[in-house]
Amino acid sequence: MRQAAALLLILLLVAGCRGRGEVGILPYYPGAEVFATGESDGKAFGFGPAHWTRTDLTVRAPYEQVRDFYAAIKPTGWTSTLTNETRKESGRRYDRYLADARRHEFYAIQVREEPGGVIRIMLAWARRPGGTPAR
């Protein structure tokens, strides 16, 4: 019984050490709430085959503040492969895609303005099979 309790305590401590509020190196926008998560394997966002982890967030905040928060992220050794902002009748959208120098890890950031002051944020992180973290 004691061993089971010790094992449970260790598992809880390890689970508590996991990073919360981020996707890879991308932090959640302060105050944003998670409304969907998922994982998949394959091509996405113009990048080759990889294992993708995705989190969709929602927040009520000025679009410009959310966009600027993610535009300011400049990880060392990473390059922006594409940054784009569009304005549509339904709202504005900011897209930013990053790759490490070896092109083994990728990040996708999408910030979408919706009616009523709601901002949807999609954060995705991928690593090619056999790739090691570039952090």
SVG drawing of the C-alpha trace seen along z (x, -y; Angstrom):
<svg xmlns="http://www.w3.org/2000/svg" viewBox="-21 -47 41 49">
<polyline fill="none" stroke="black" stroke-width="0.4" points="0.0,0.0 2.8,-2.4 4.5,-1.7 1.3,-2.5 0.9,-5.8 4.6,-6.7 4.1,-5.8 0.9,-7.9 2.8,-10.9 5.6,-10.6 3.1,-10.5 1.3,-13.5 4.6,-15.4 5.7,-14.5 2.4,-15.5 2.6,-18.8 6.0,-19.6 4.6,-19.5 4.4,-22.8 0.9,-24.3 -0.3,-27.0 1.9,-26.5 2.3,-24.5 6.0,-23.7 7.7,-27.1 4.5,-29.1 2.8,-30.4 -1.0,-30.8 -2.2,-34.3 -2.9,-35.6 -6.5,-34.9 -7.1,-32.7 -9.2,-29.5 -8.6,-26.2 -11.6,-25.0 -9.9,-22.2 -6.7,-20.2 -5.5,-17.4 -2.7,-15.5 -2.2,-14.2 0.5,-12.9 1.0,-14.2 1.5,-17.4 0.1,-20.7 0.6,-24.4 2.9,-23.8 5.3,-21.7 6.2,-18.1 5.3,-15.0 5.5,-15.5 3.7,-14.8 1.5,-17.8 0.2,-19.0 -2.5,-21.6 -4.4,-23.8 -7.2,-26.1 -7.8,-29.0 -10.4,-31.8 -10.1,-35.1 -11.9,-38.5 -9.1,-41.0 -8.2,-43.6 -7.0,-41.8 -3.9,-44.1 -2.7,-43.1 -3.1,-39.4 -1.4,-39.7 1.5,-41.8 1.9,-39.2 2.6,-36.4 4.5,-38.7 7.0,-39.5 8.0,-35.9 11.4,-35.5 13.0,-32.2 16.7,-32.0 17.7,-29.9 14.2,-30.0 13.1,-31.7 9.6,-33.0 8.8,-31.1 5.7,-33.2 3.9,-36.0 0.7,-37.3 -2.2,-39.5 -5.5,-39.7 -8.7,-41.7 -12.0,-40.2 -15.6,-41.3 -15.8,-38.7 -12.7,-40.1 -8.9,-40.1 -6.5,-37.2 -2.8,-37.0 -0.8,-33.9 2.8,-33.2 4.8,-30.0 8.2,-29.3 10.8,-26.6 14.0,-25.7 17.3,-25.9 17.3,-22.2 13.7,-22.3 12.9,-19.5 10.5,-21.4 7.7,-23.8 5.2,-26.2 2.0,-27.6 0.2,-30.6 -3.1,-31.8 -5.0,-34.7 -8.5,-35.3 -10.9,-38.1 -14.5,-37.2 -17.6,-39.2 -18.4,-40.3 -14.8,-40.9 -13.9,-37.2 -10.3,-36.2 -9.6,-32.7 -6.0,-31.5 -4.6,-28.3 -1.2,-27.2 0.4,-24.1 3.8,-22.5 5.3,-19.7 8.4,-17.6 9.5,-15.4 9.9,-11.7 13.3,-11.1 13.8,-14.8 15.1,-16.0 13.9,-19.2 15.7,-22.4 15.1,-24.2"/>
</svg>
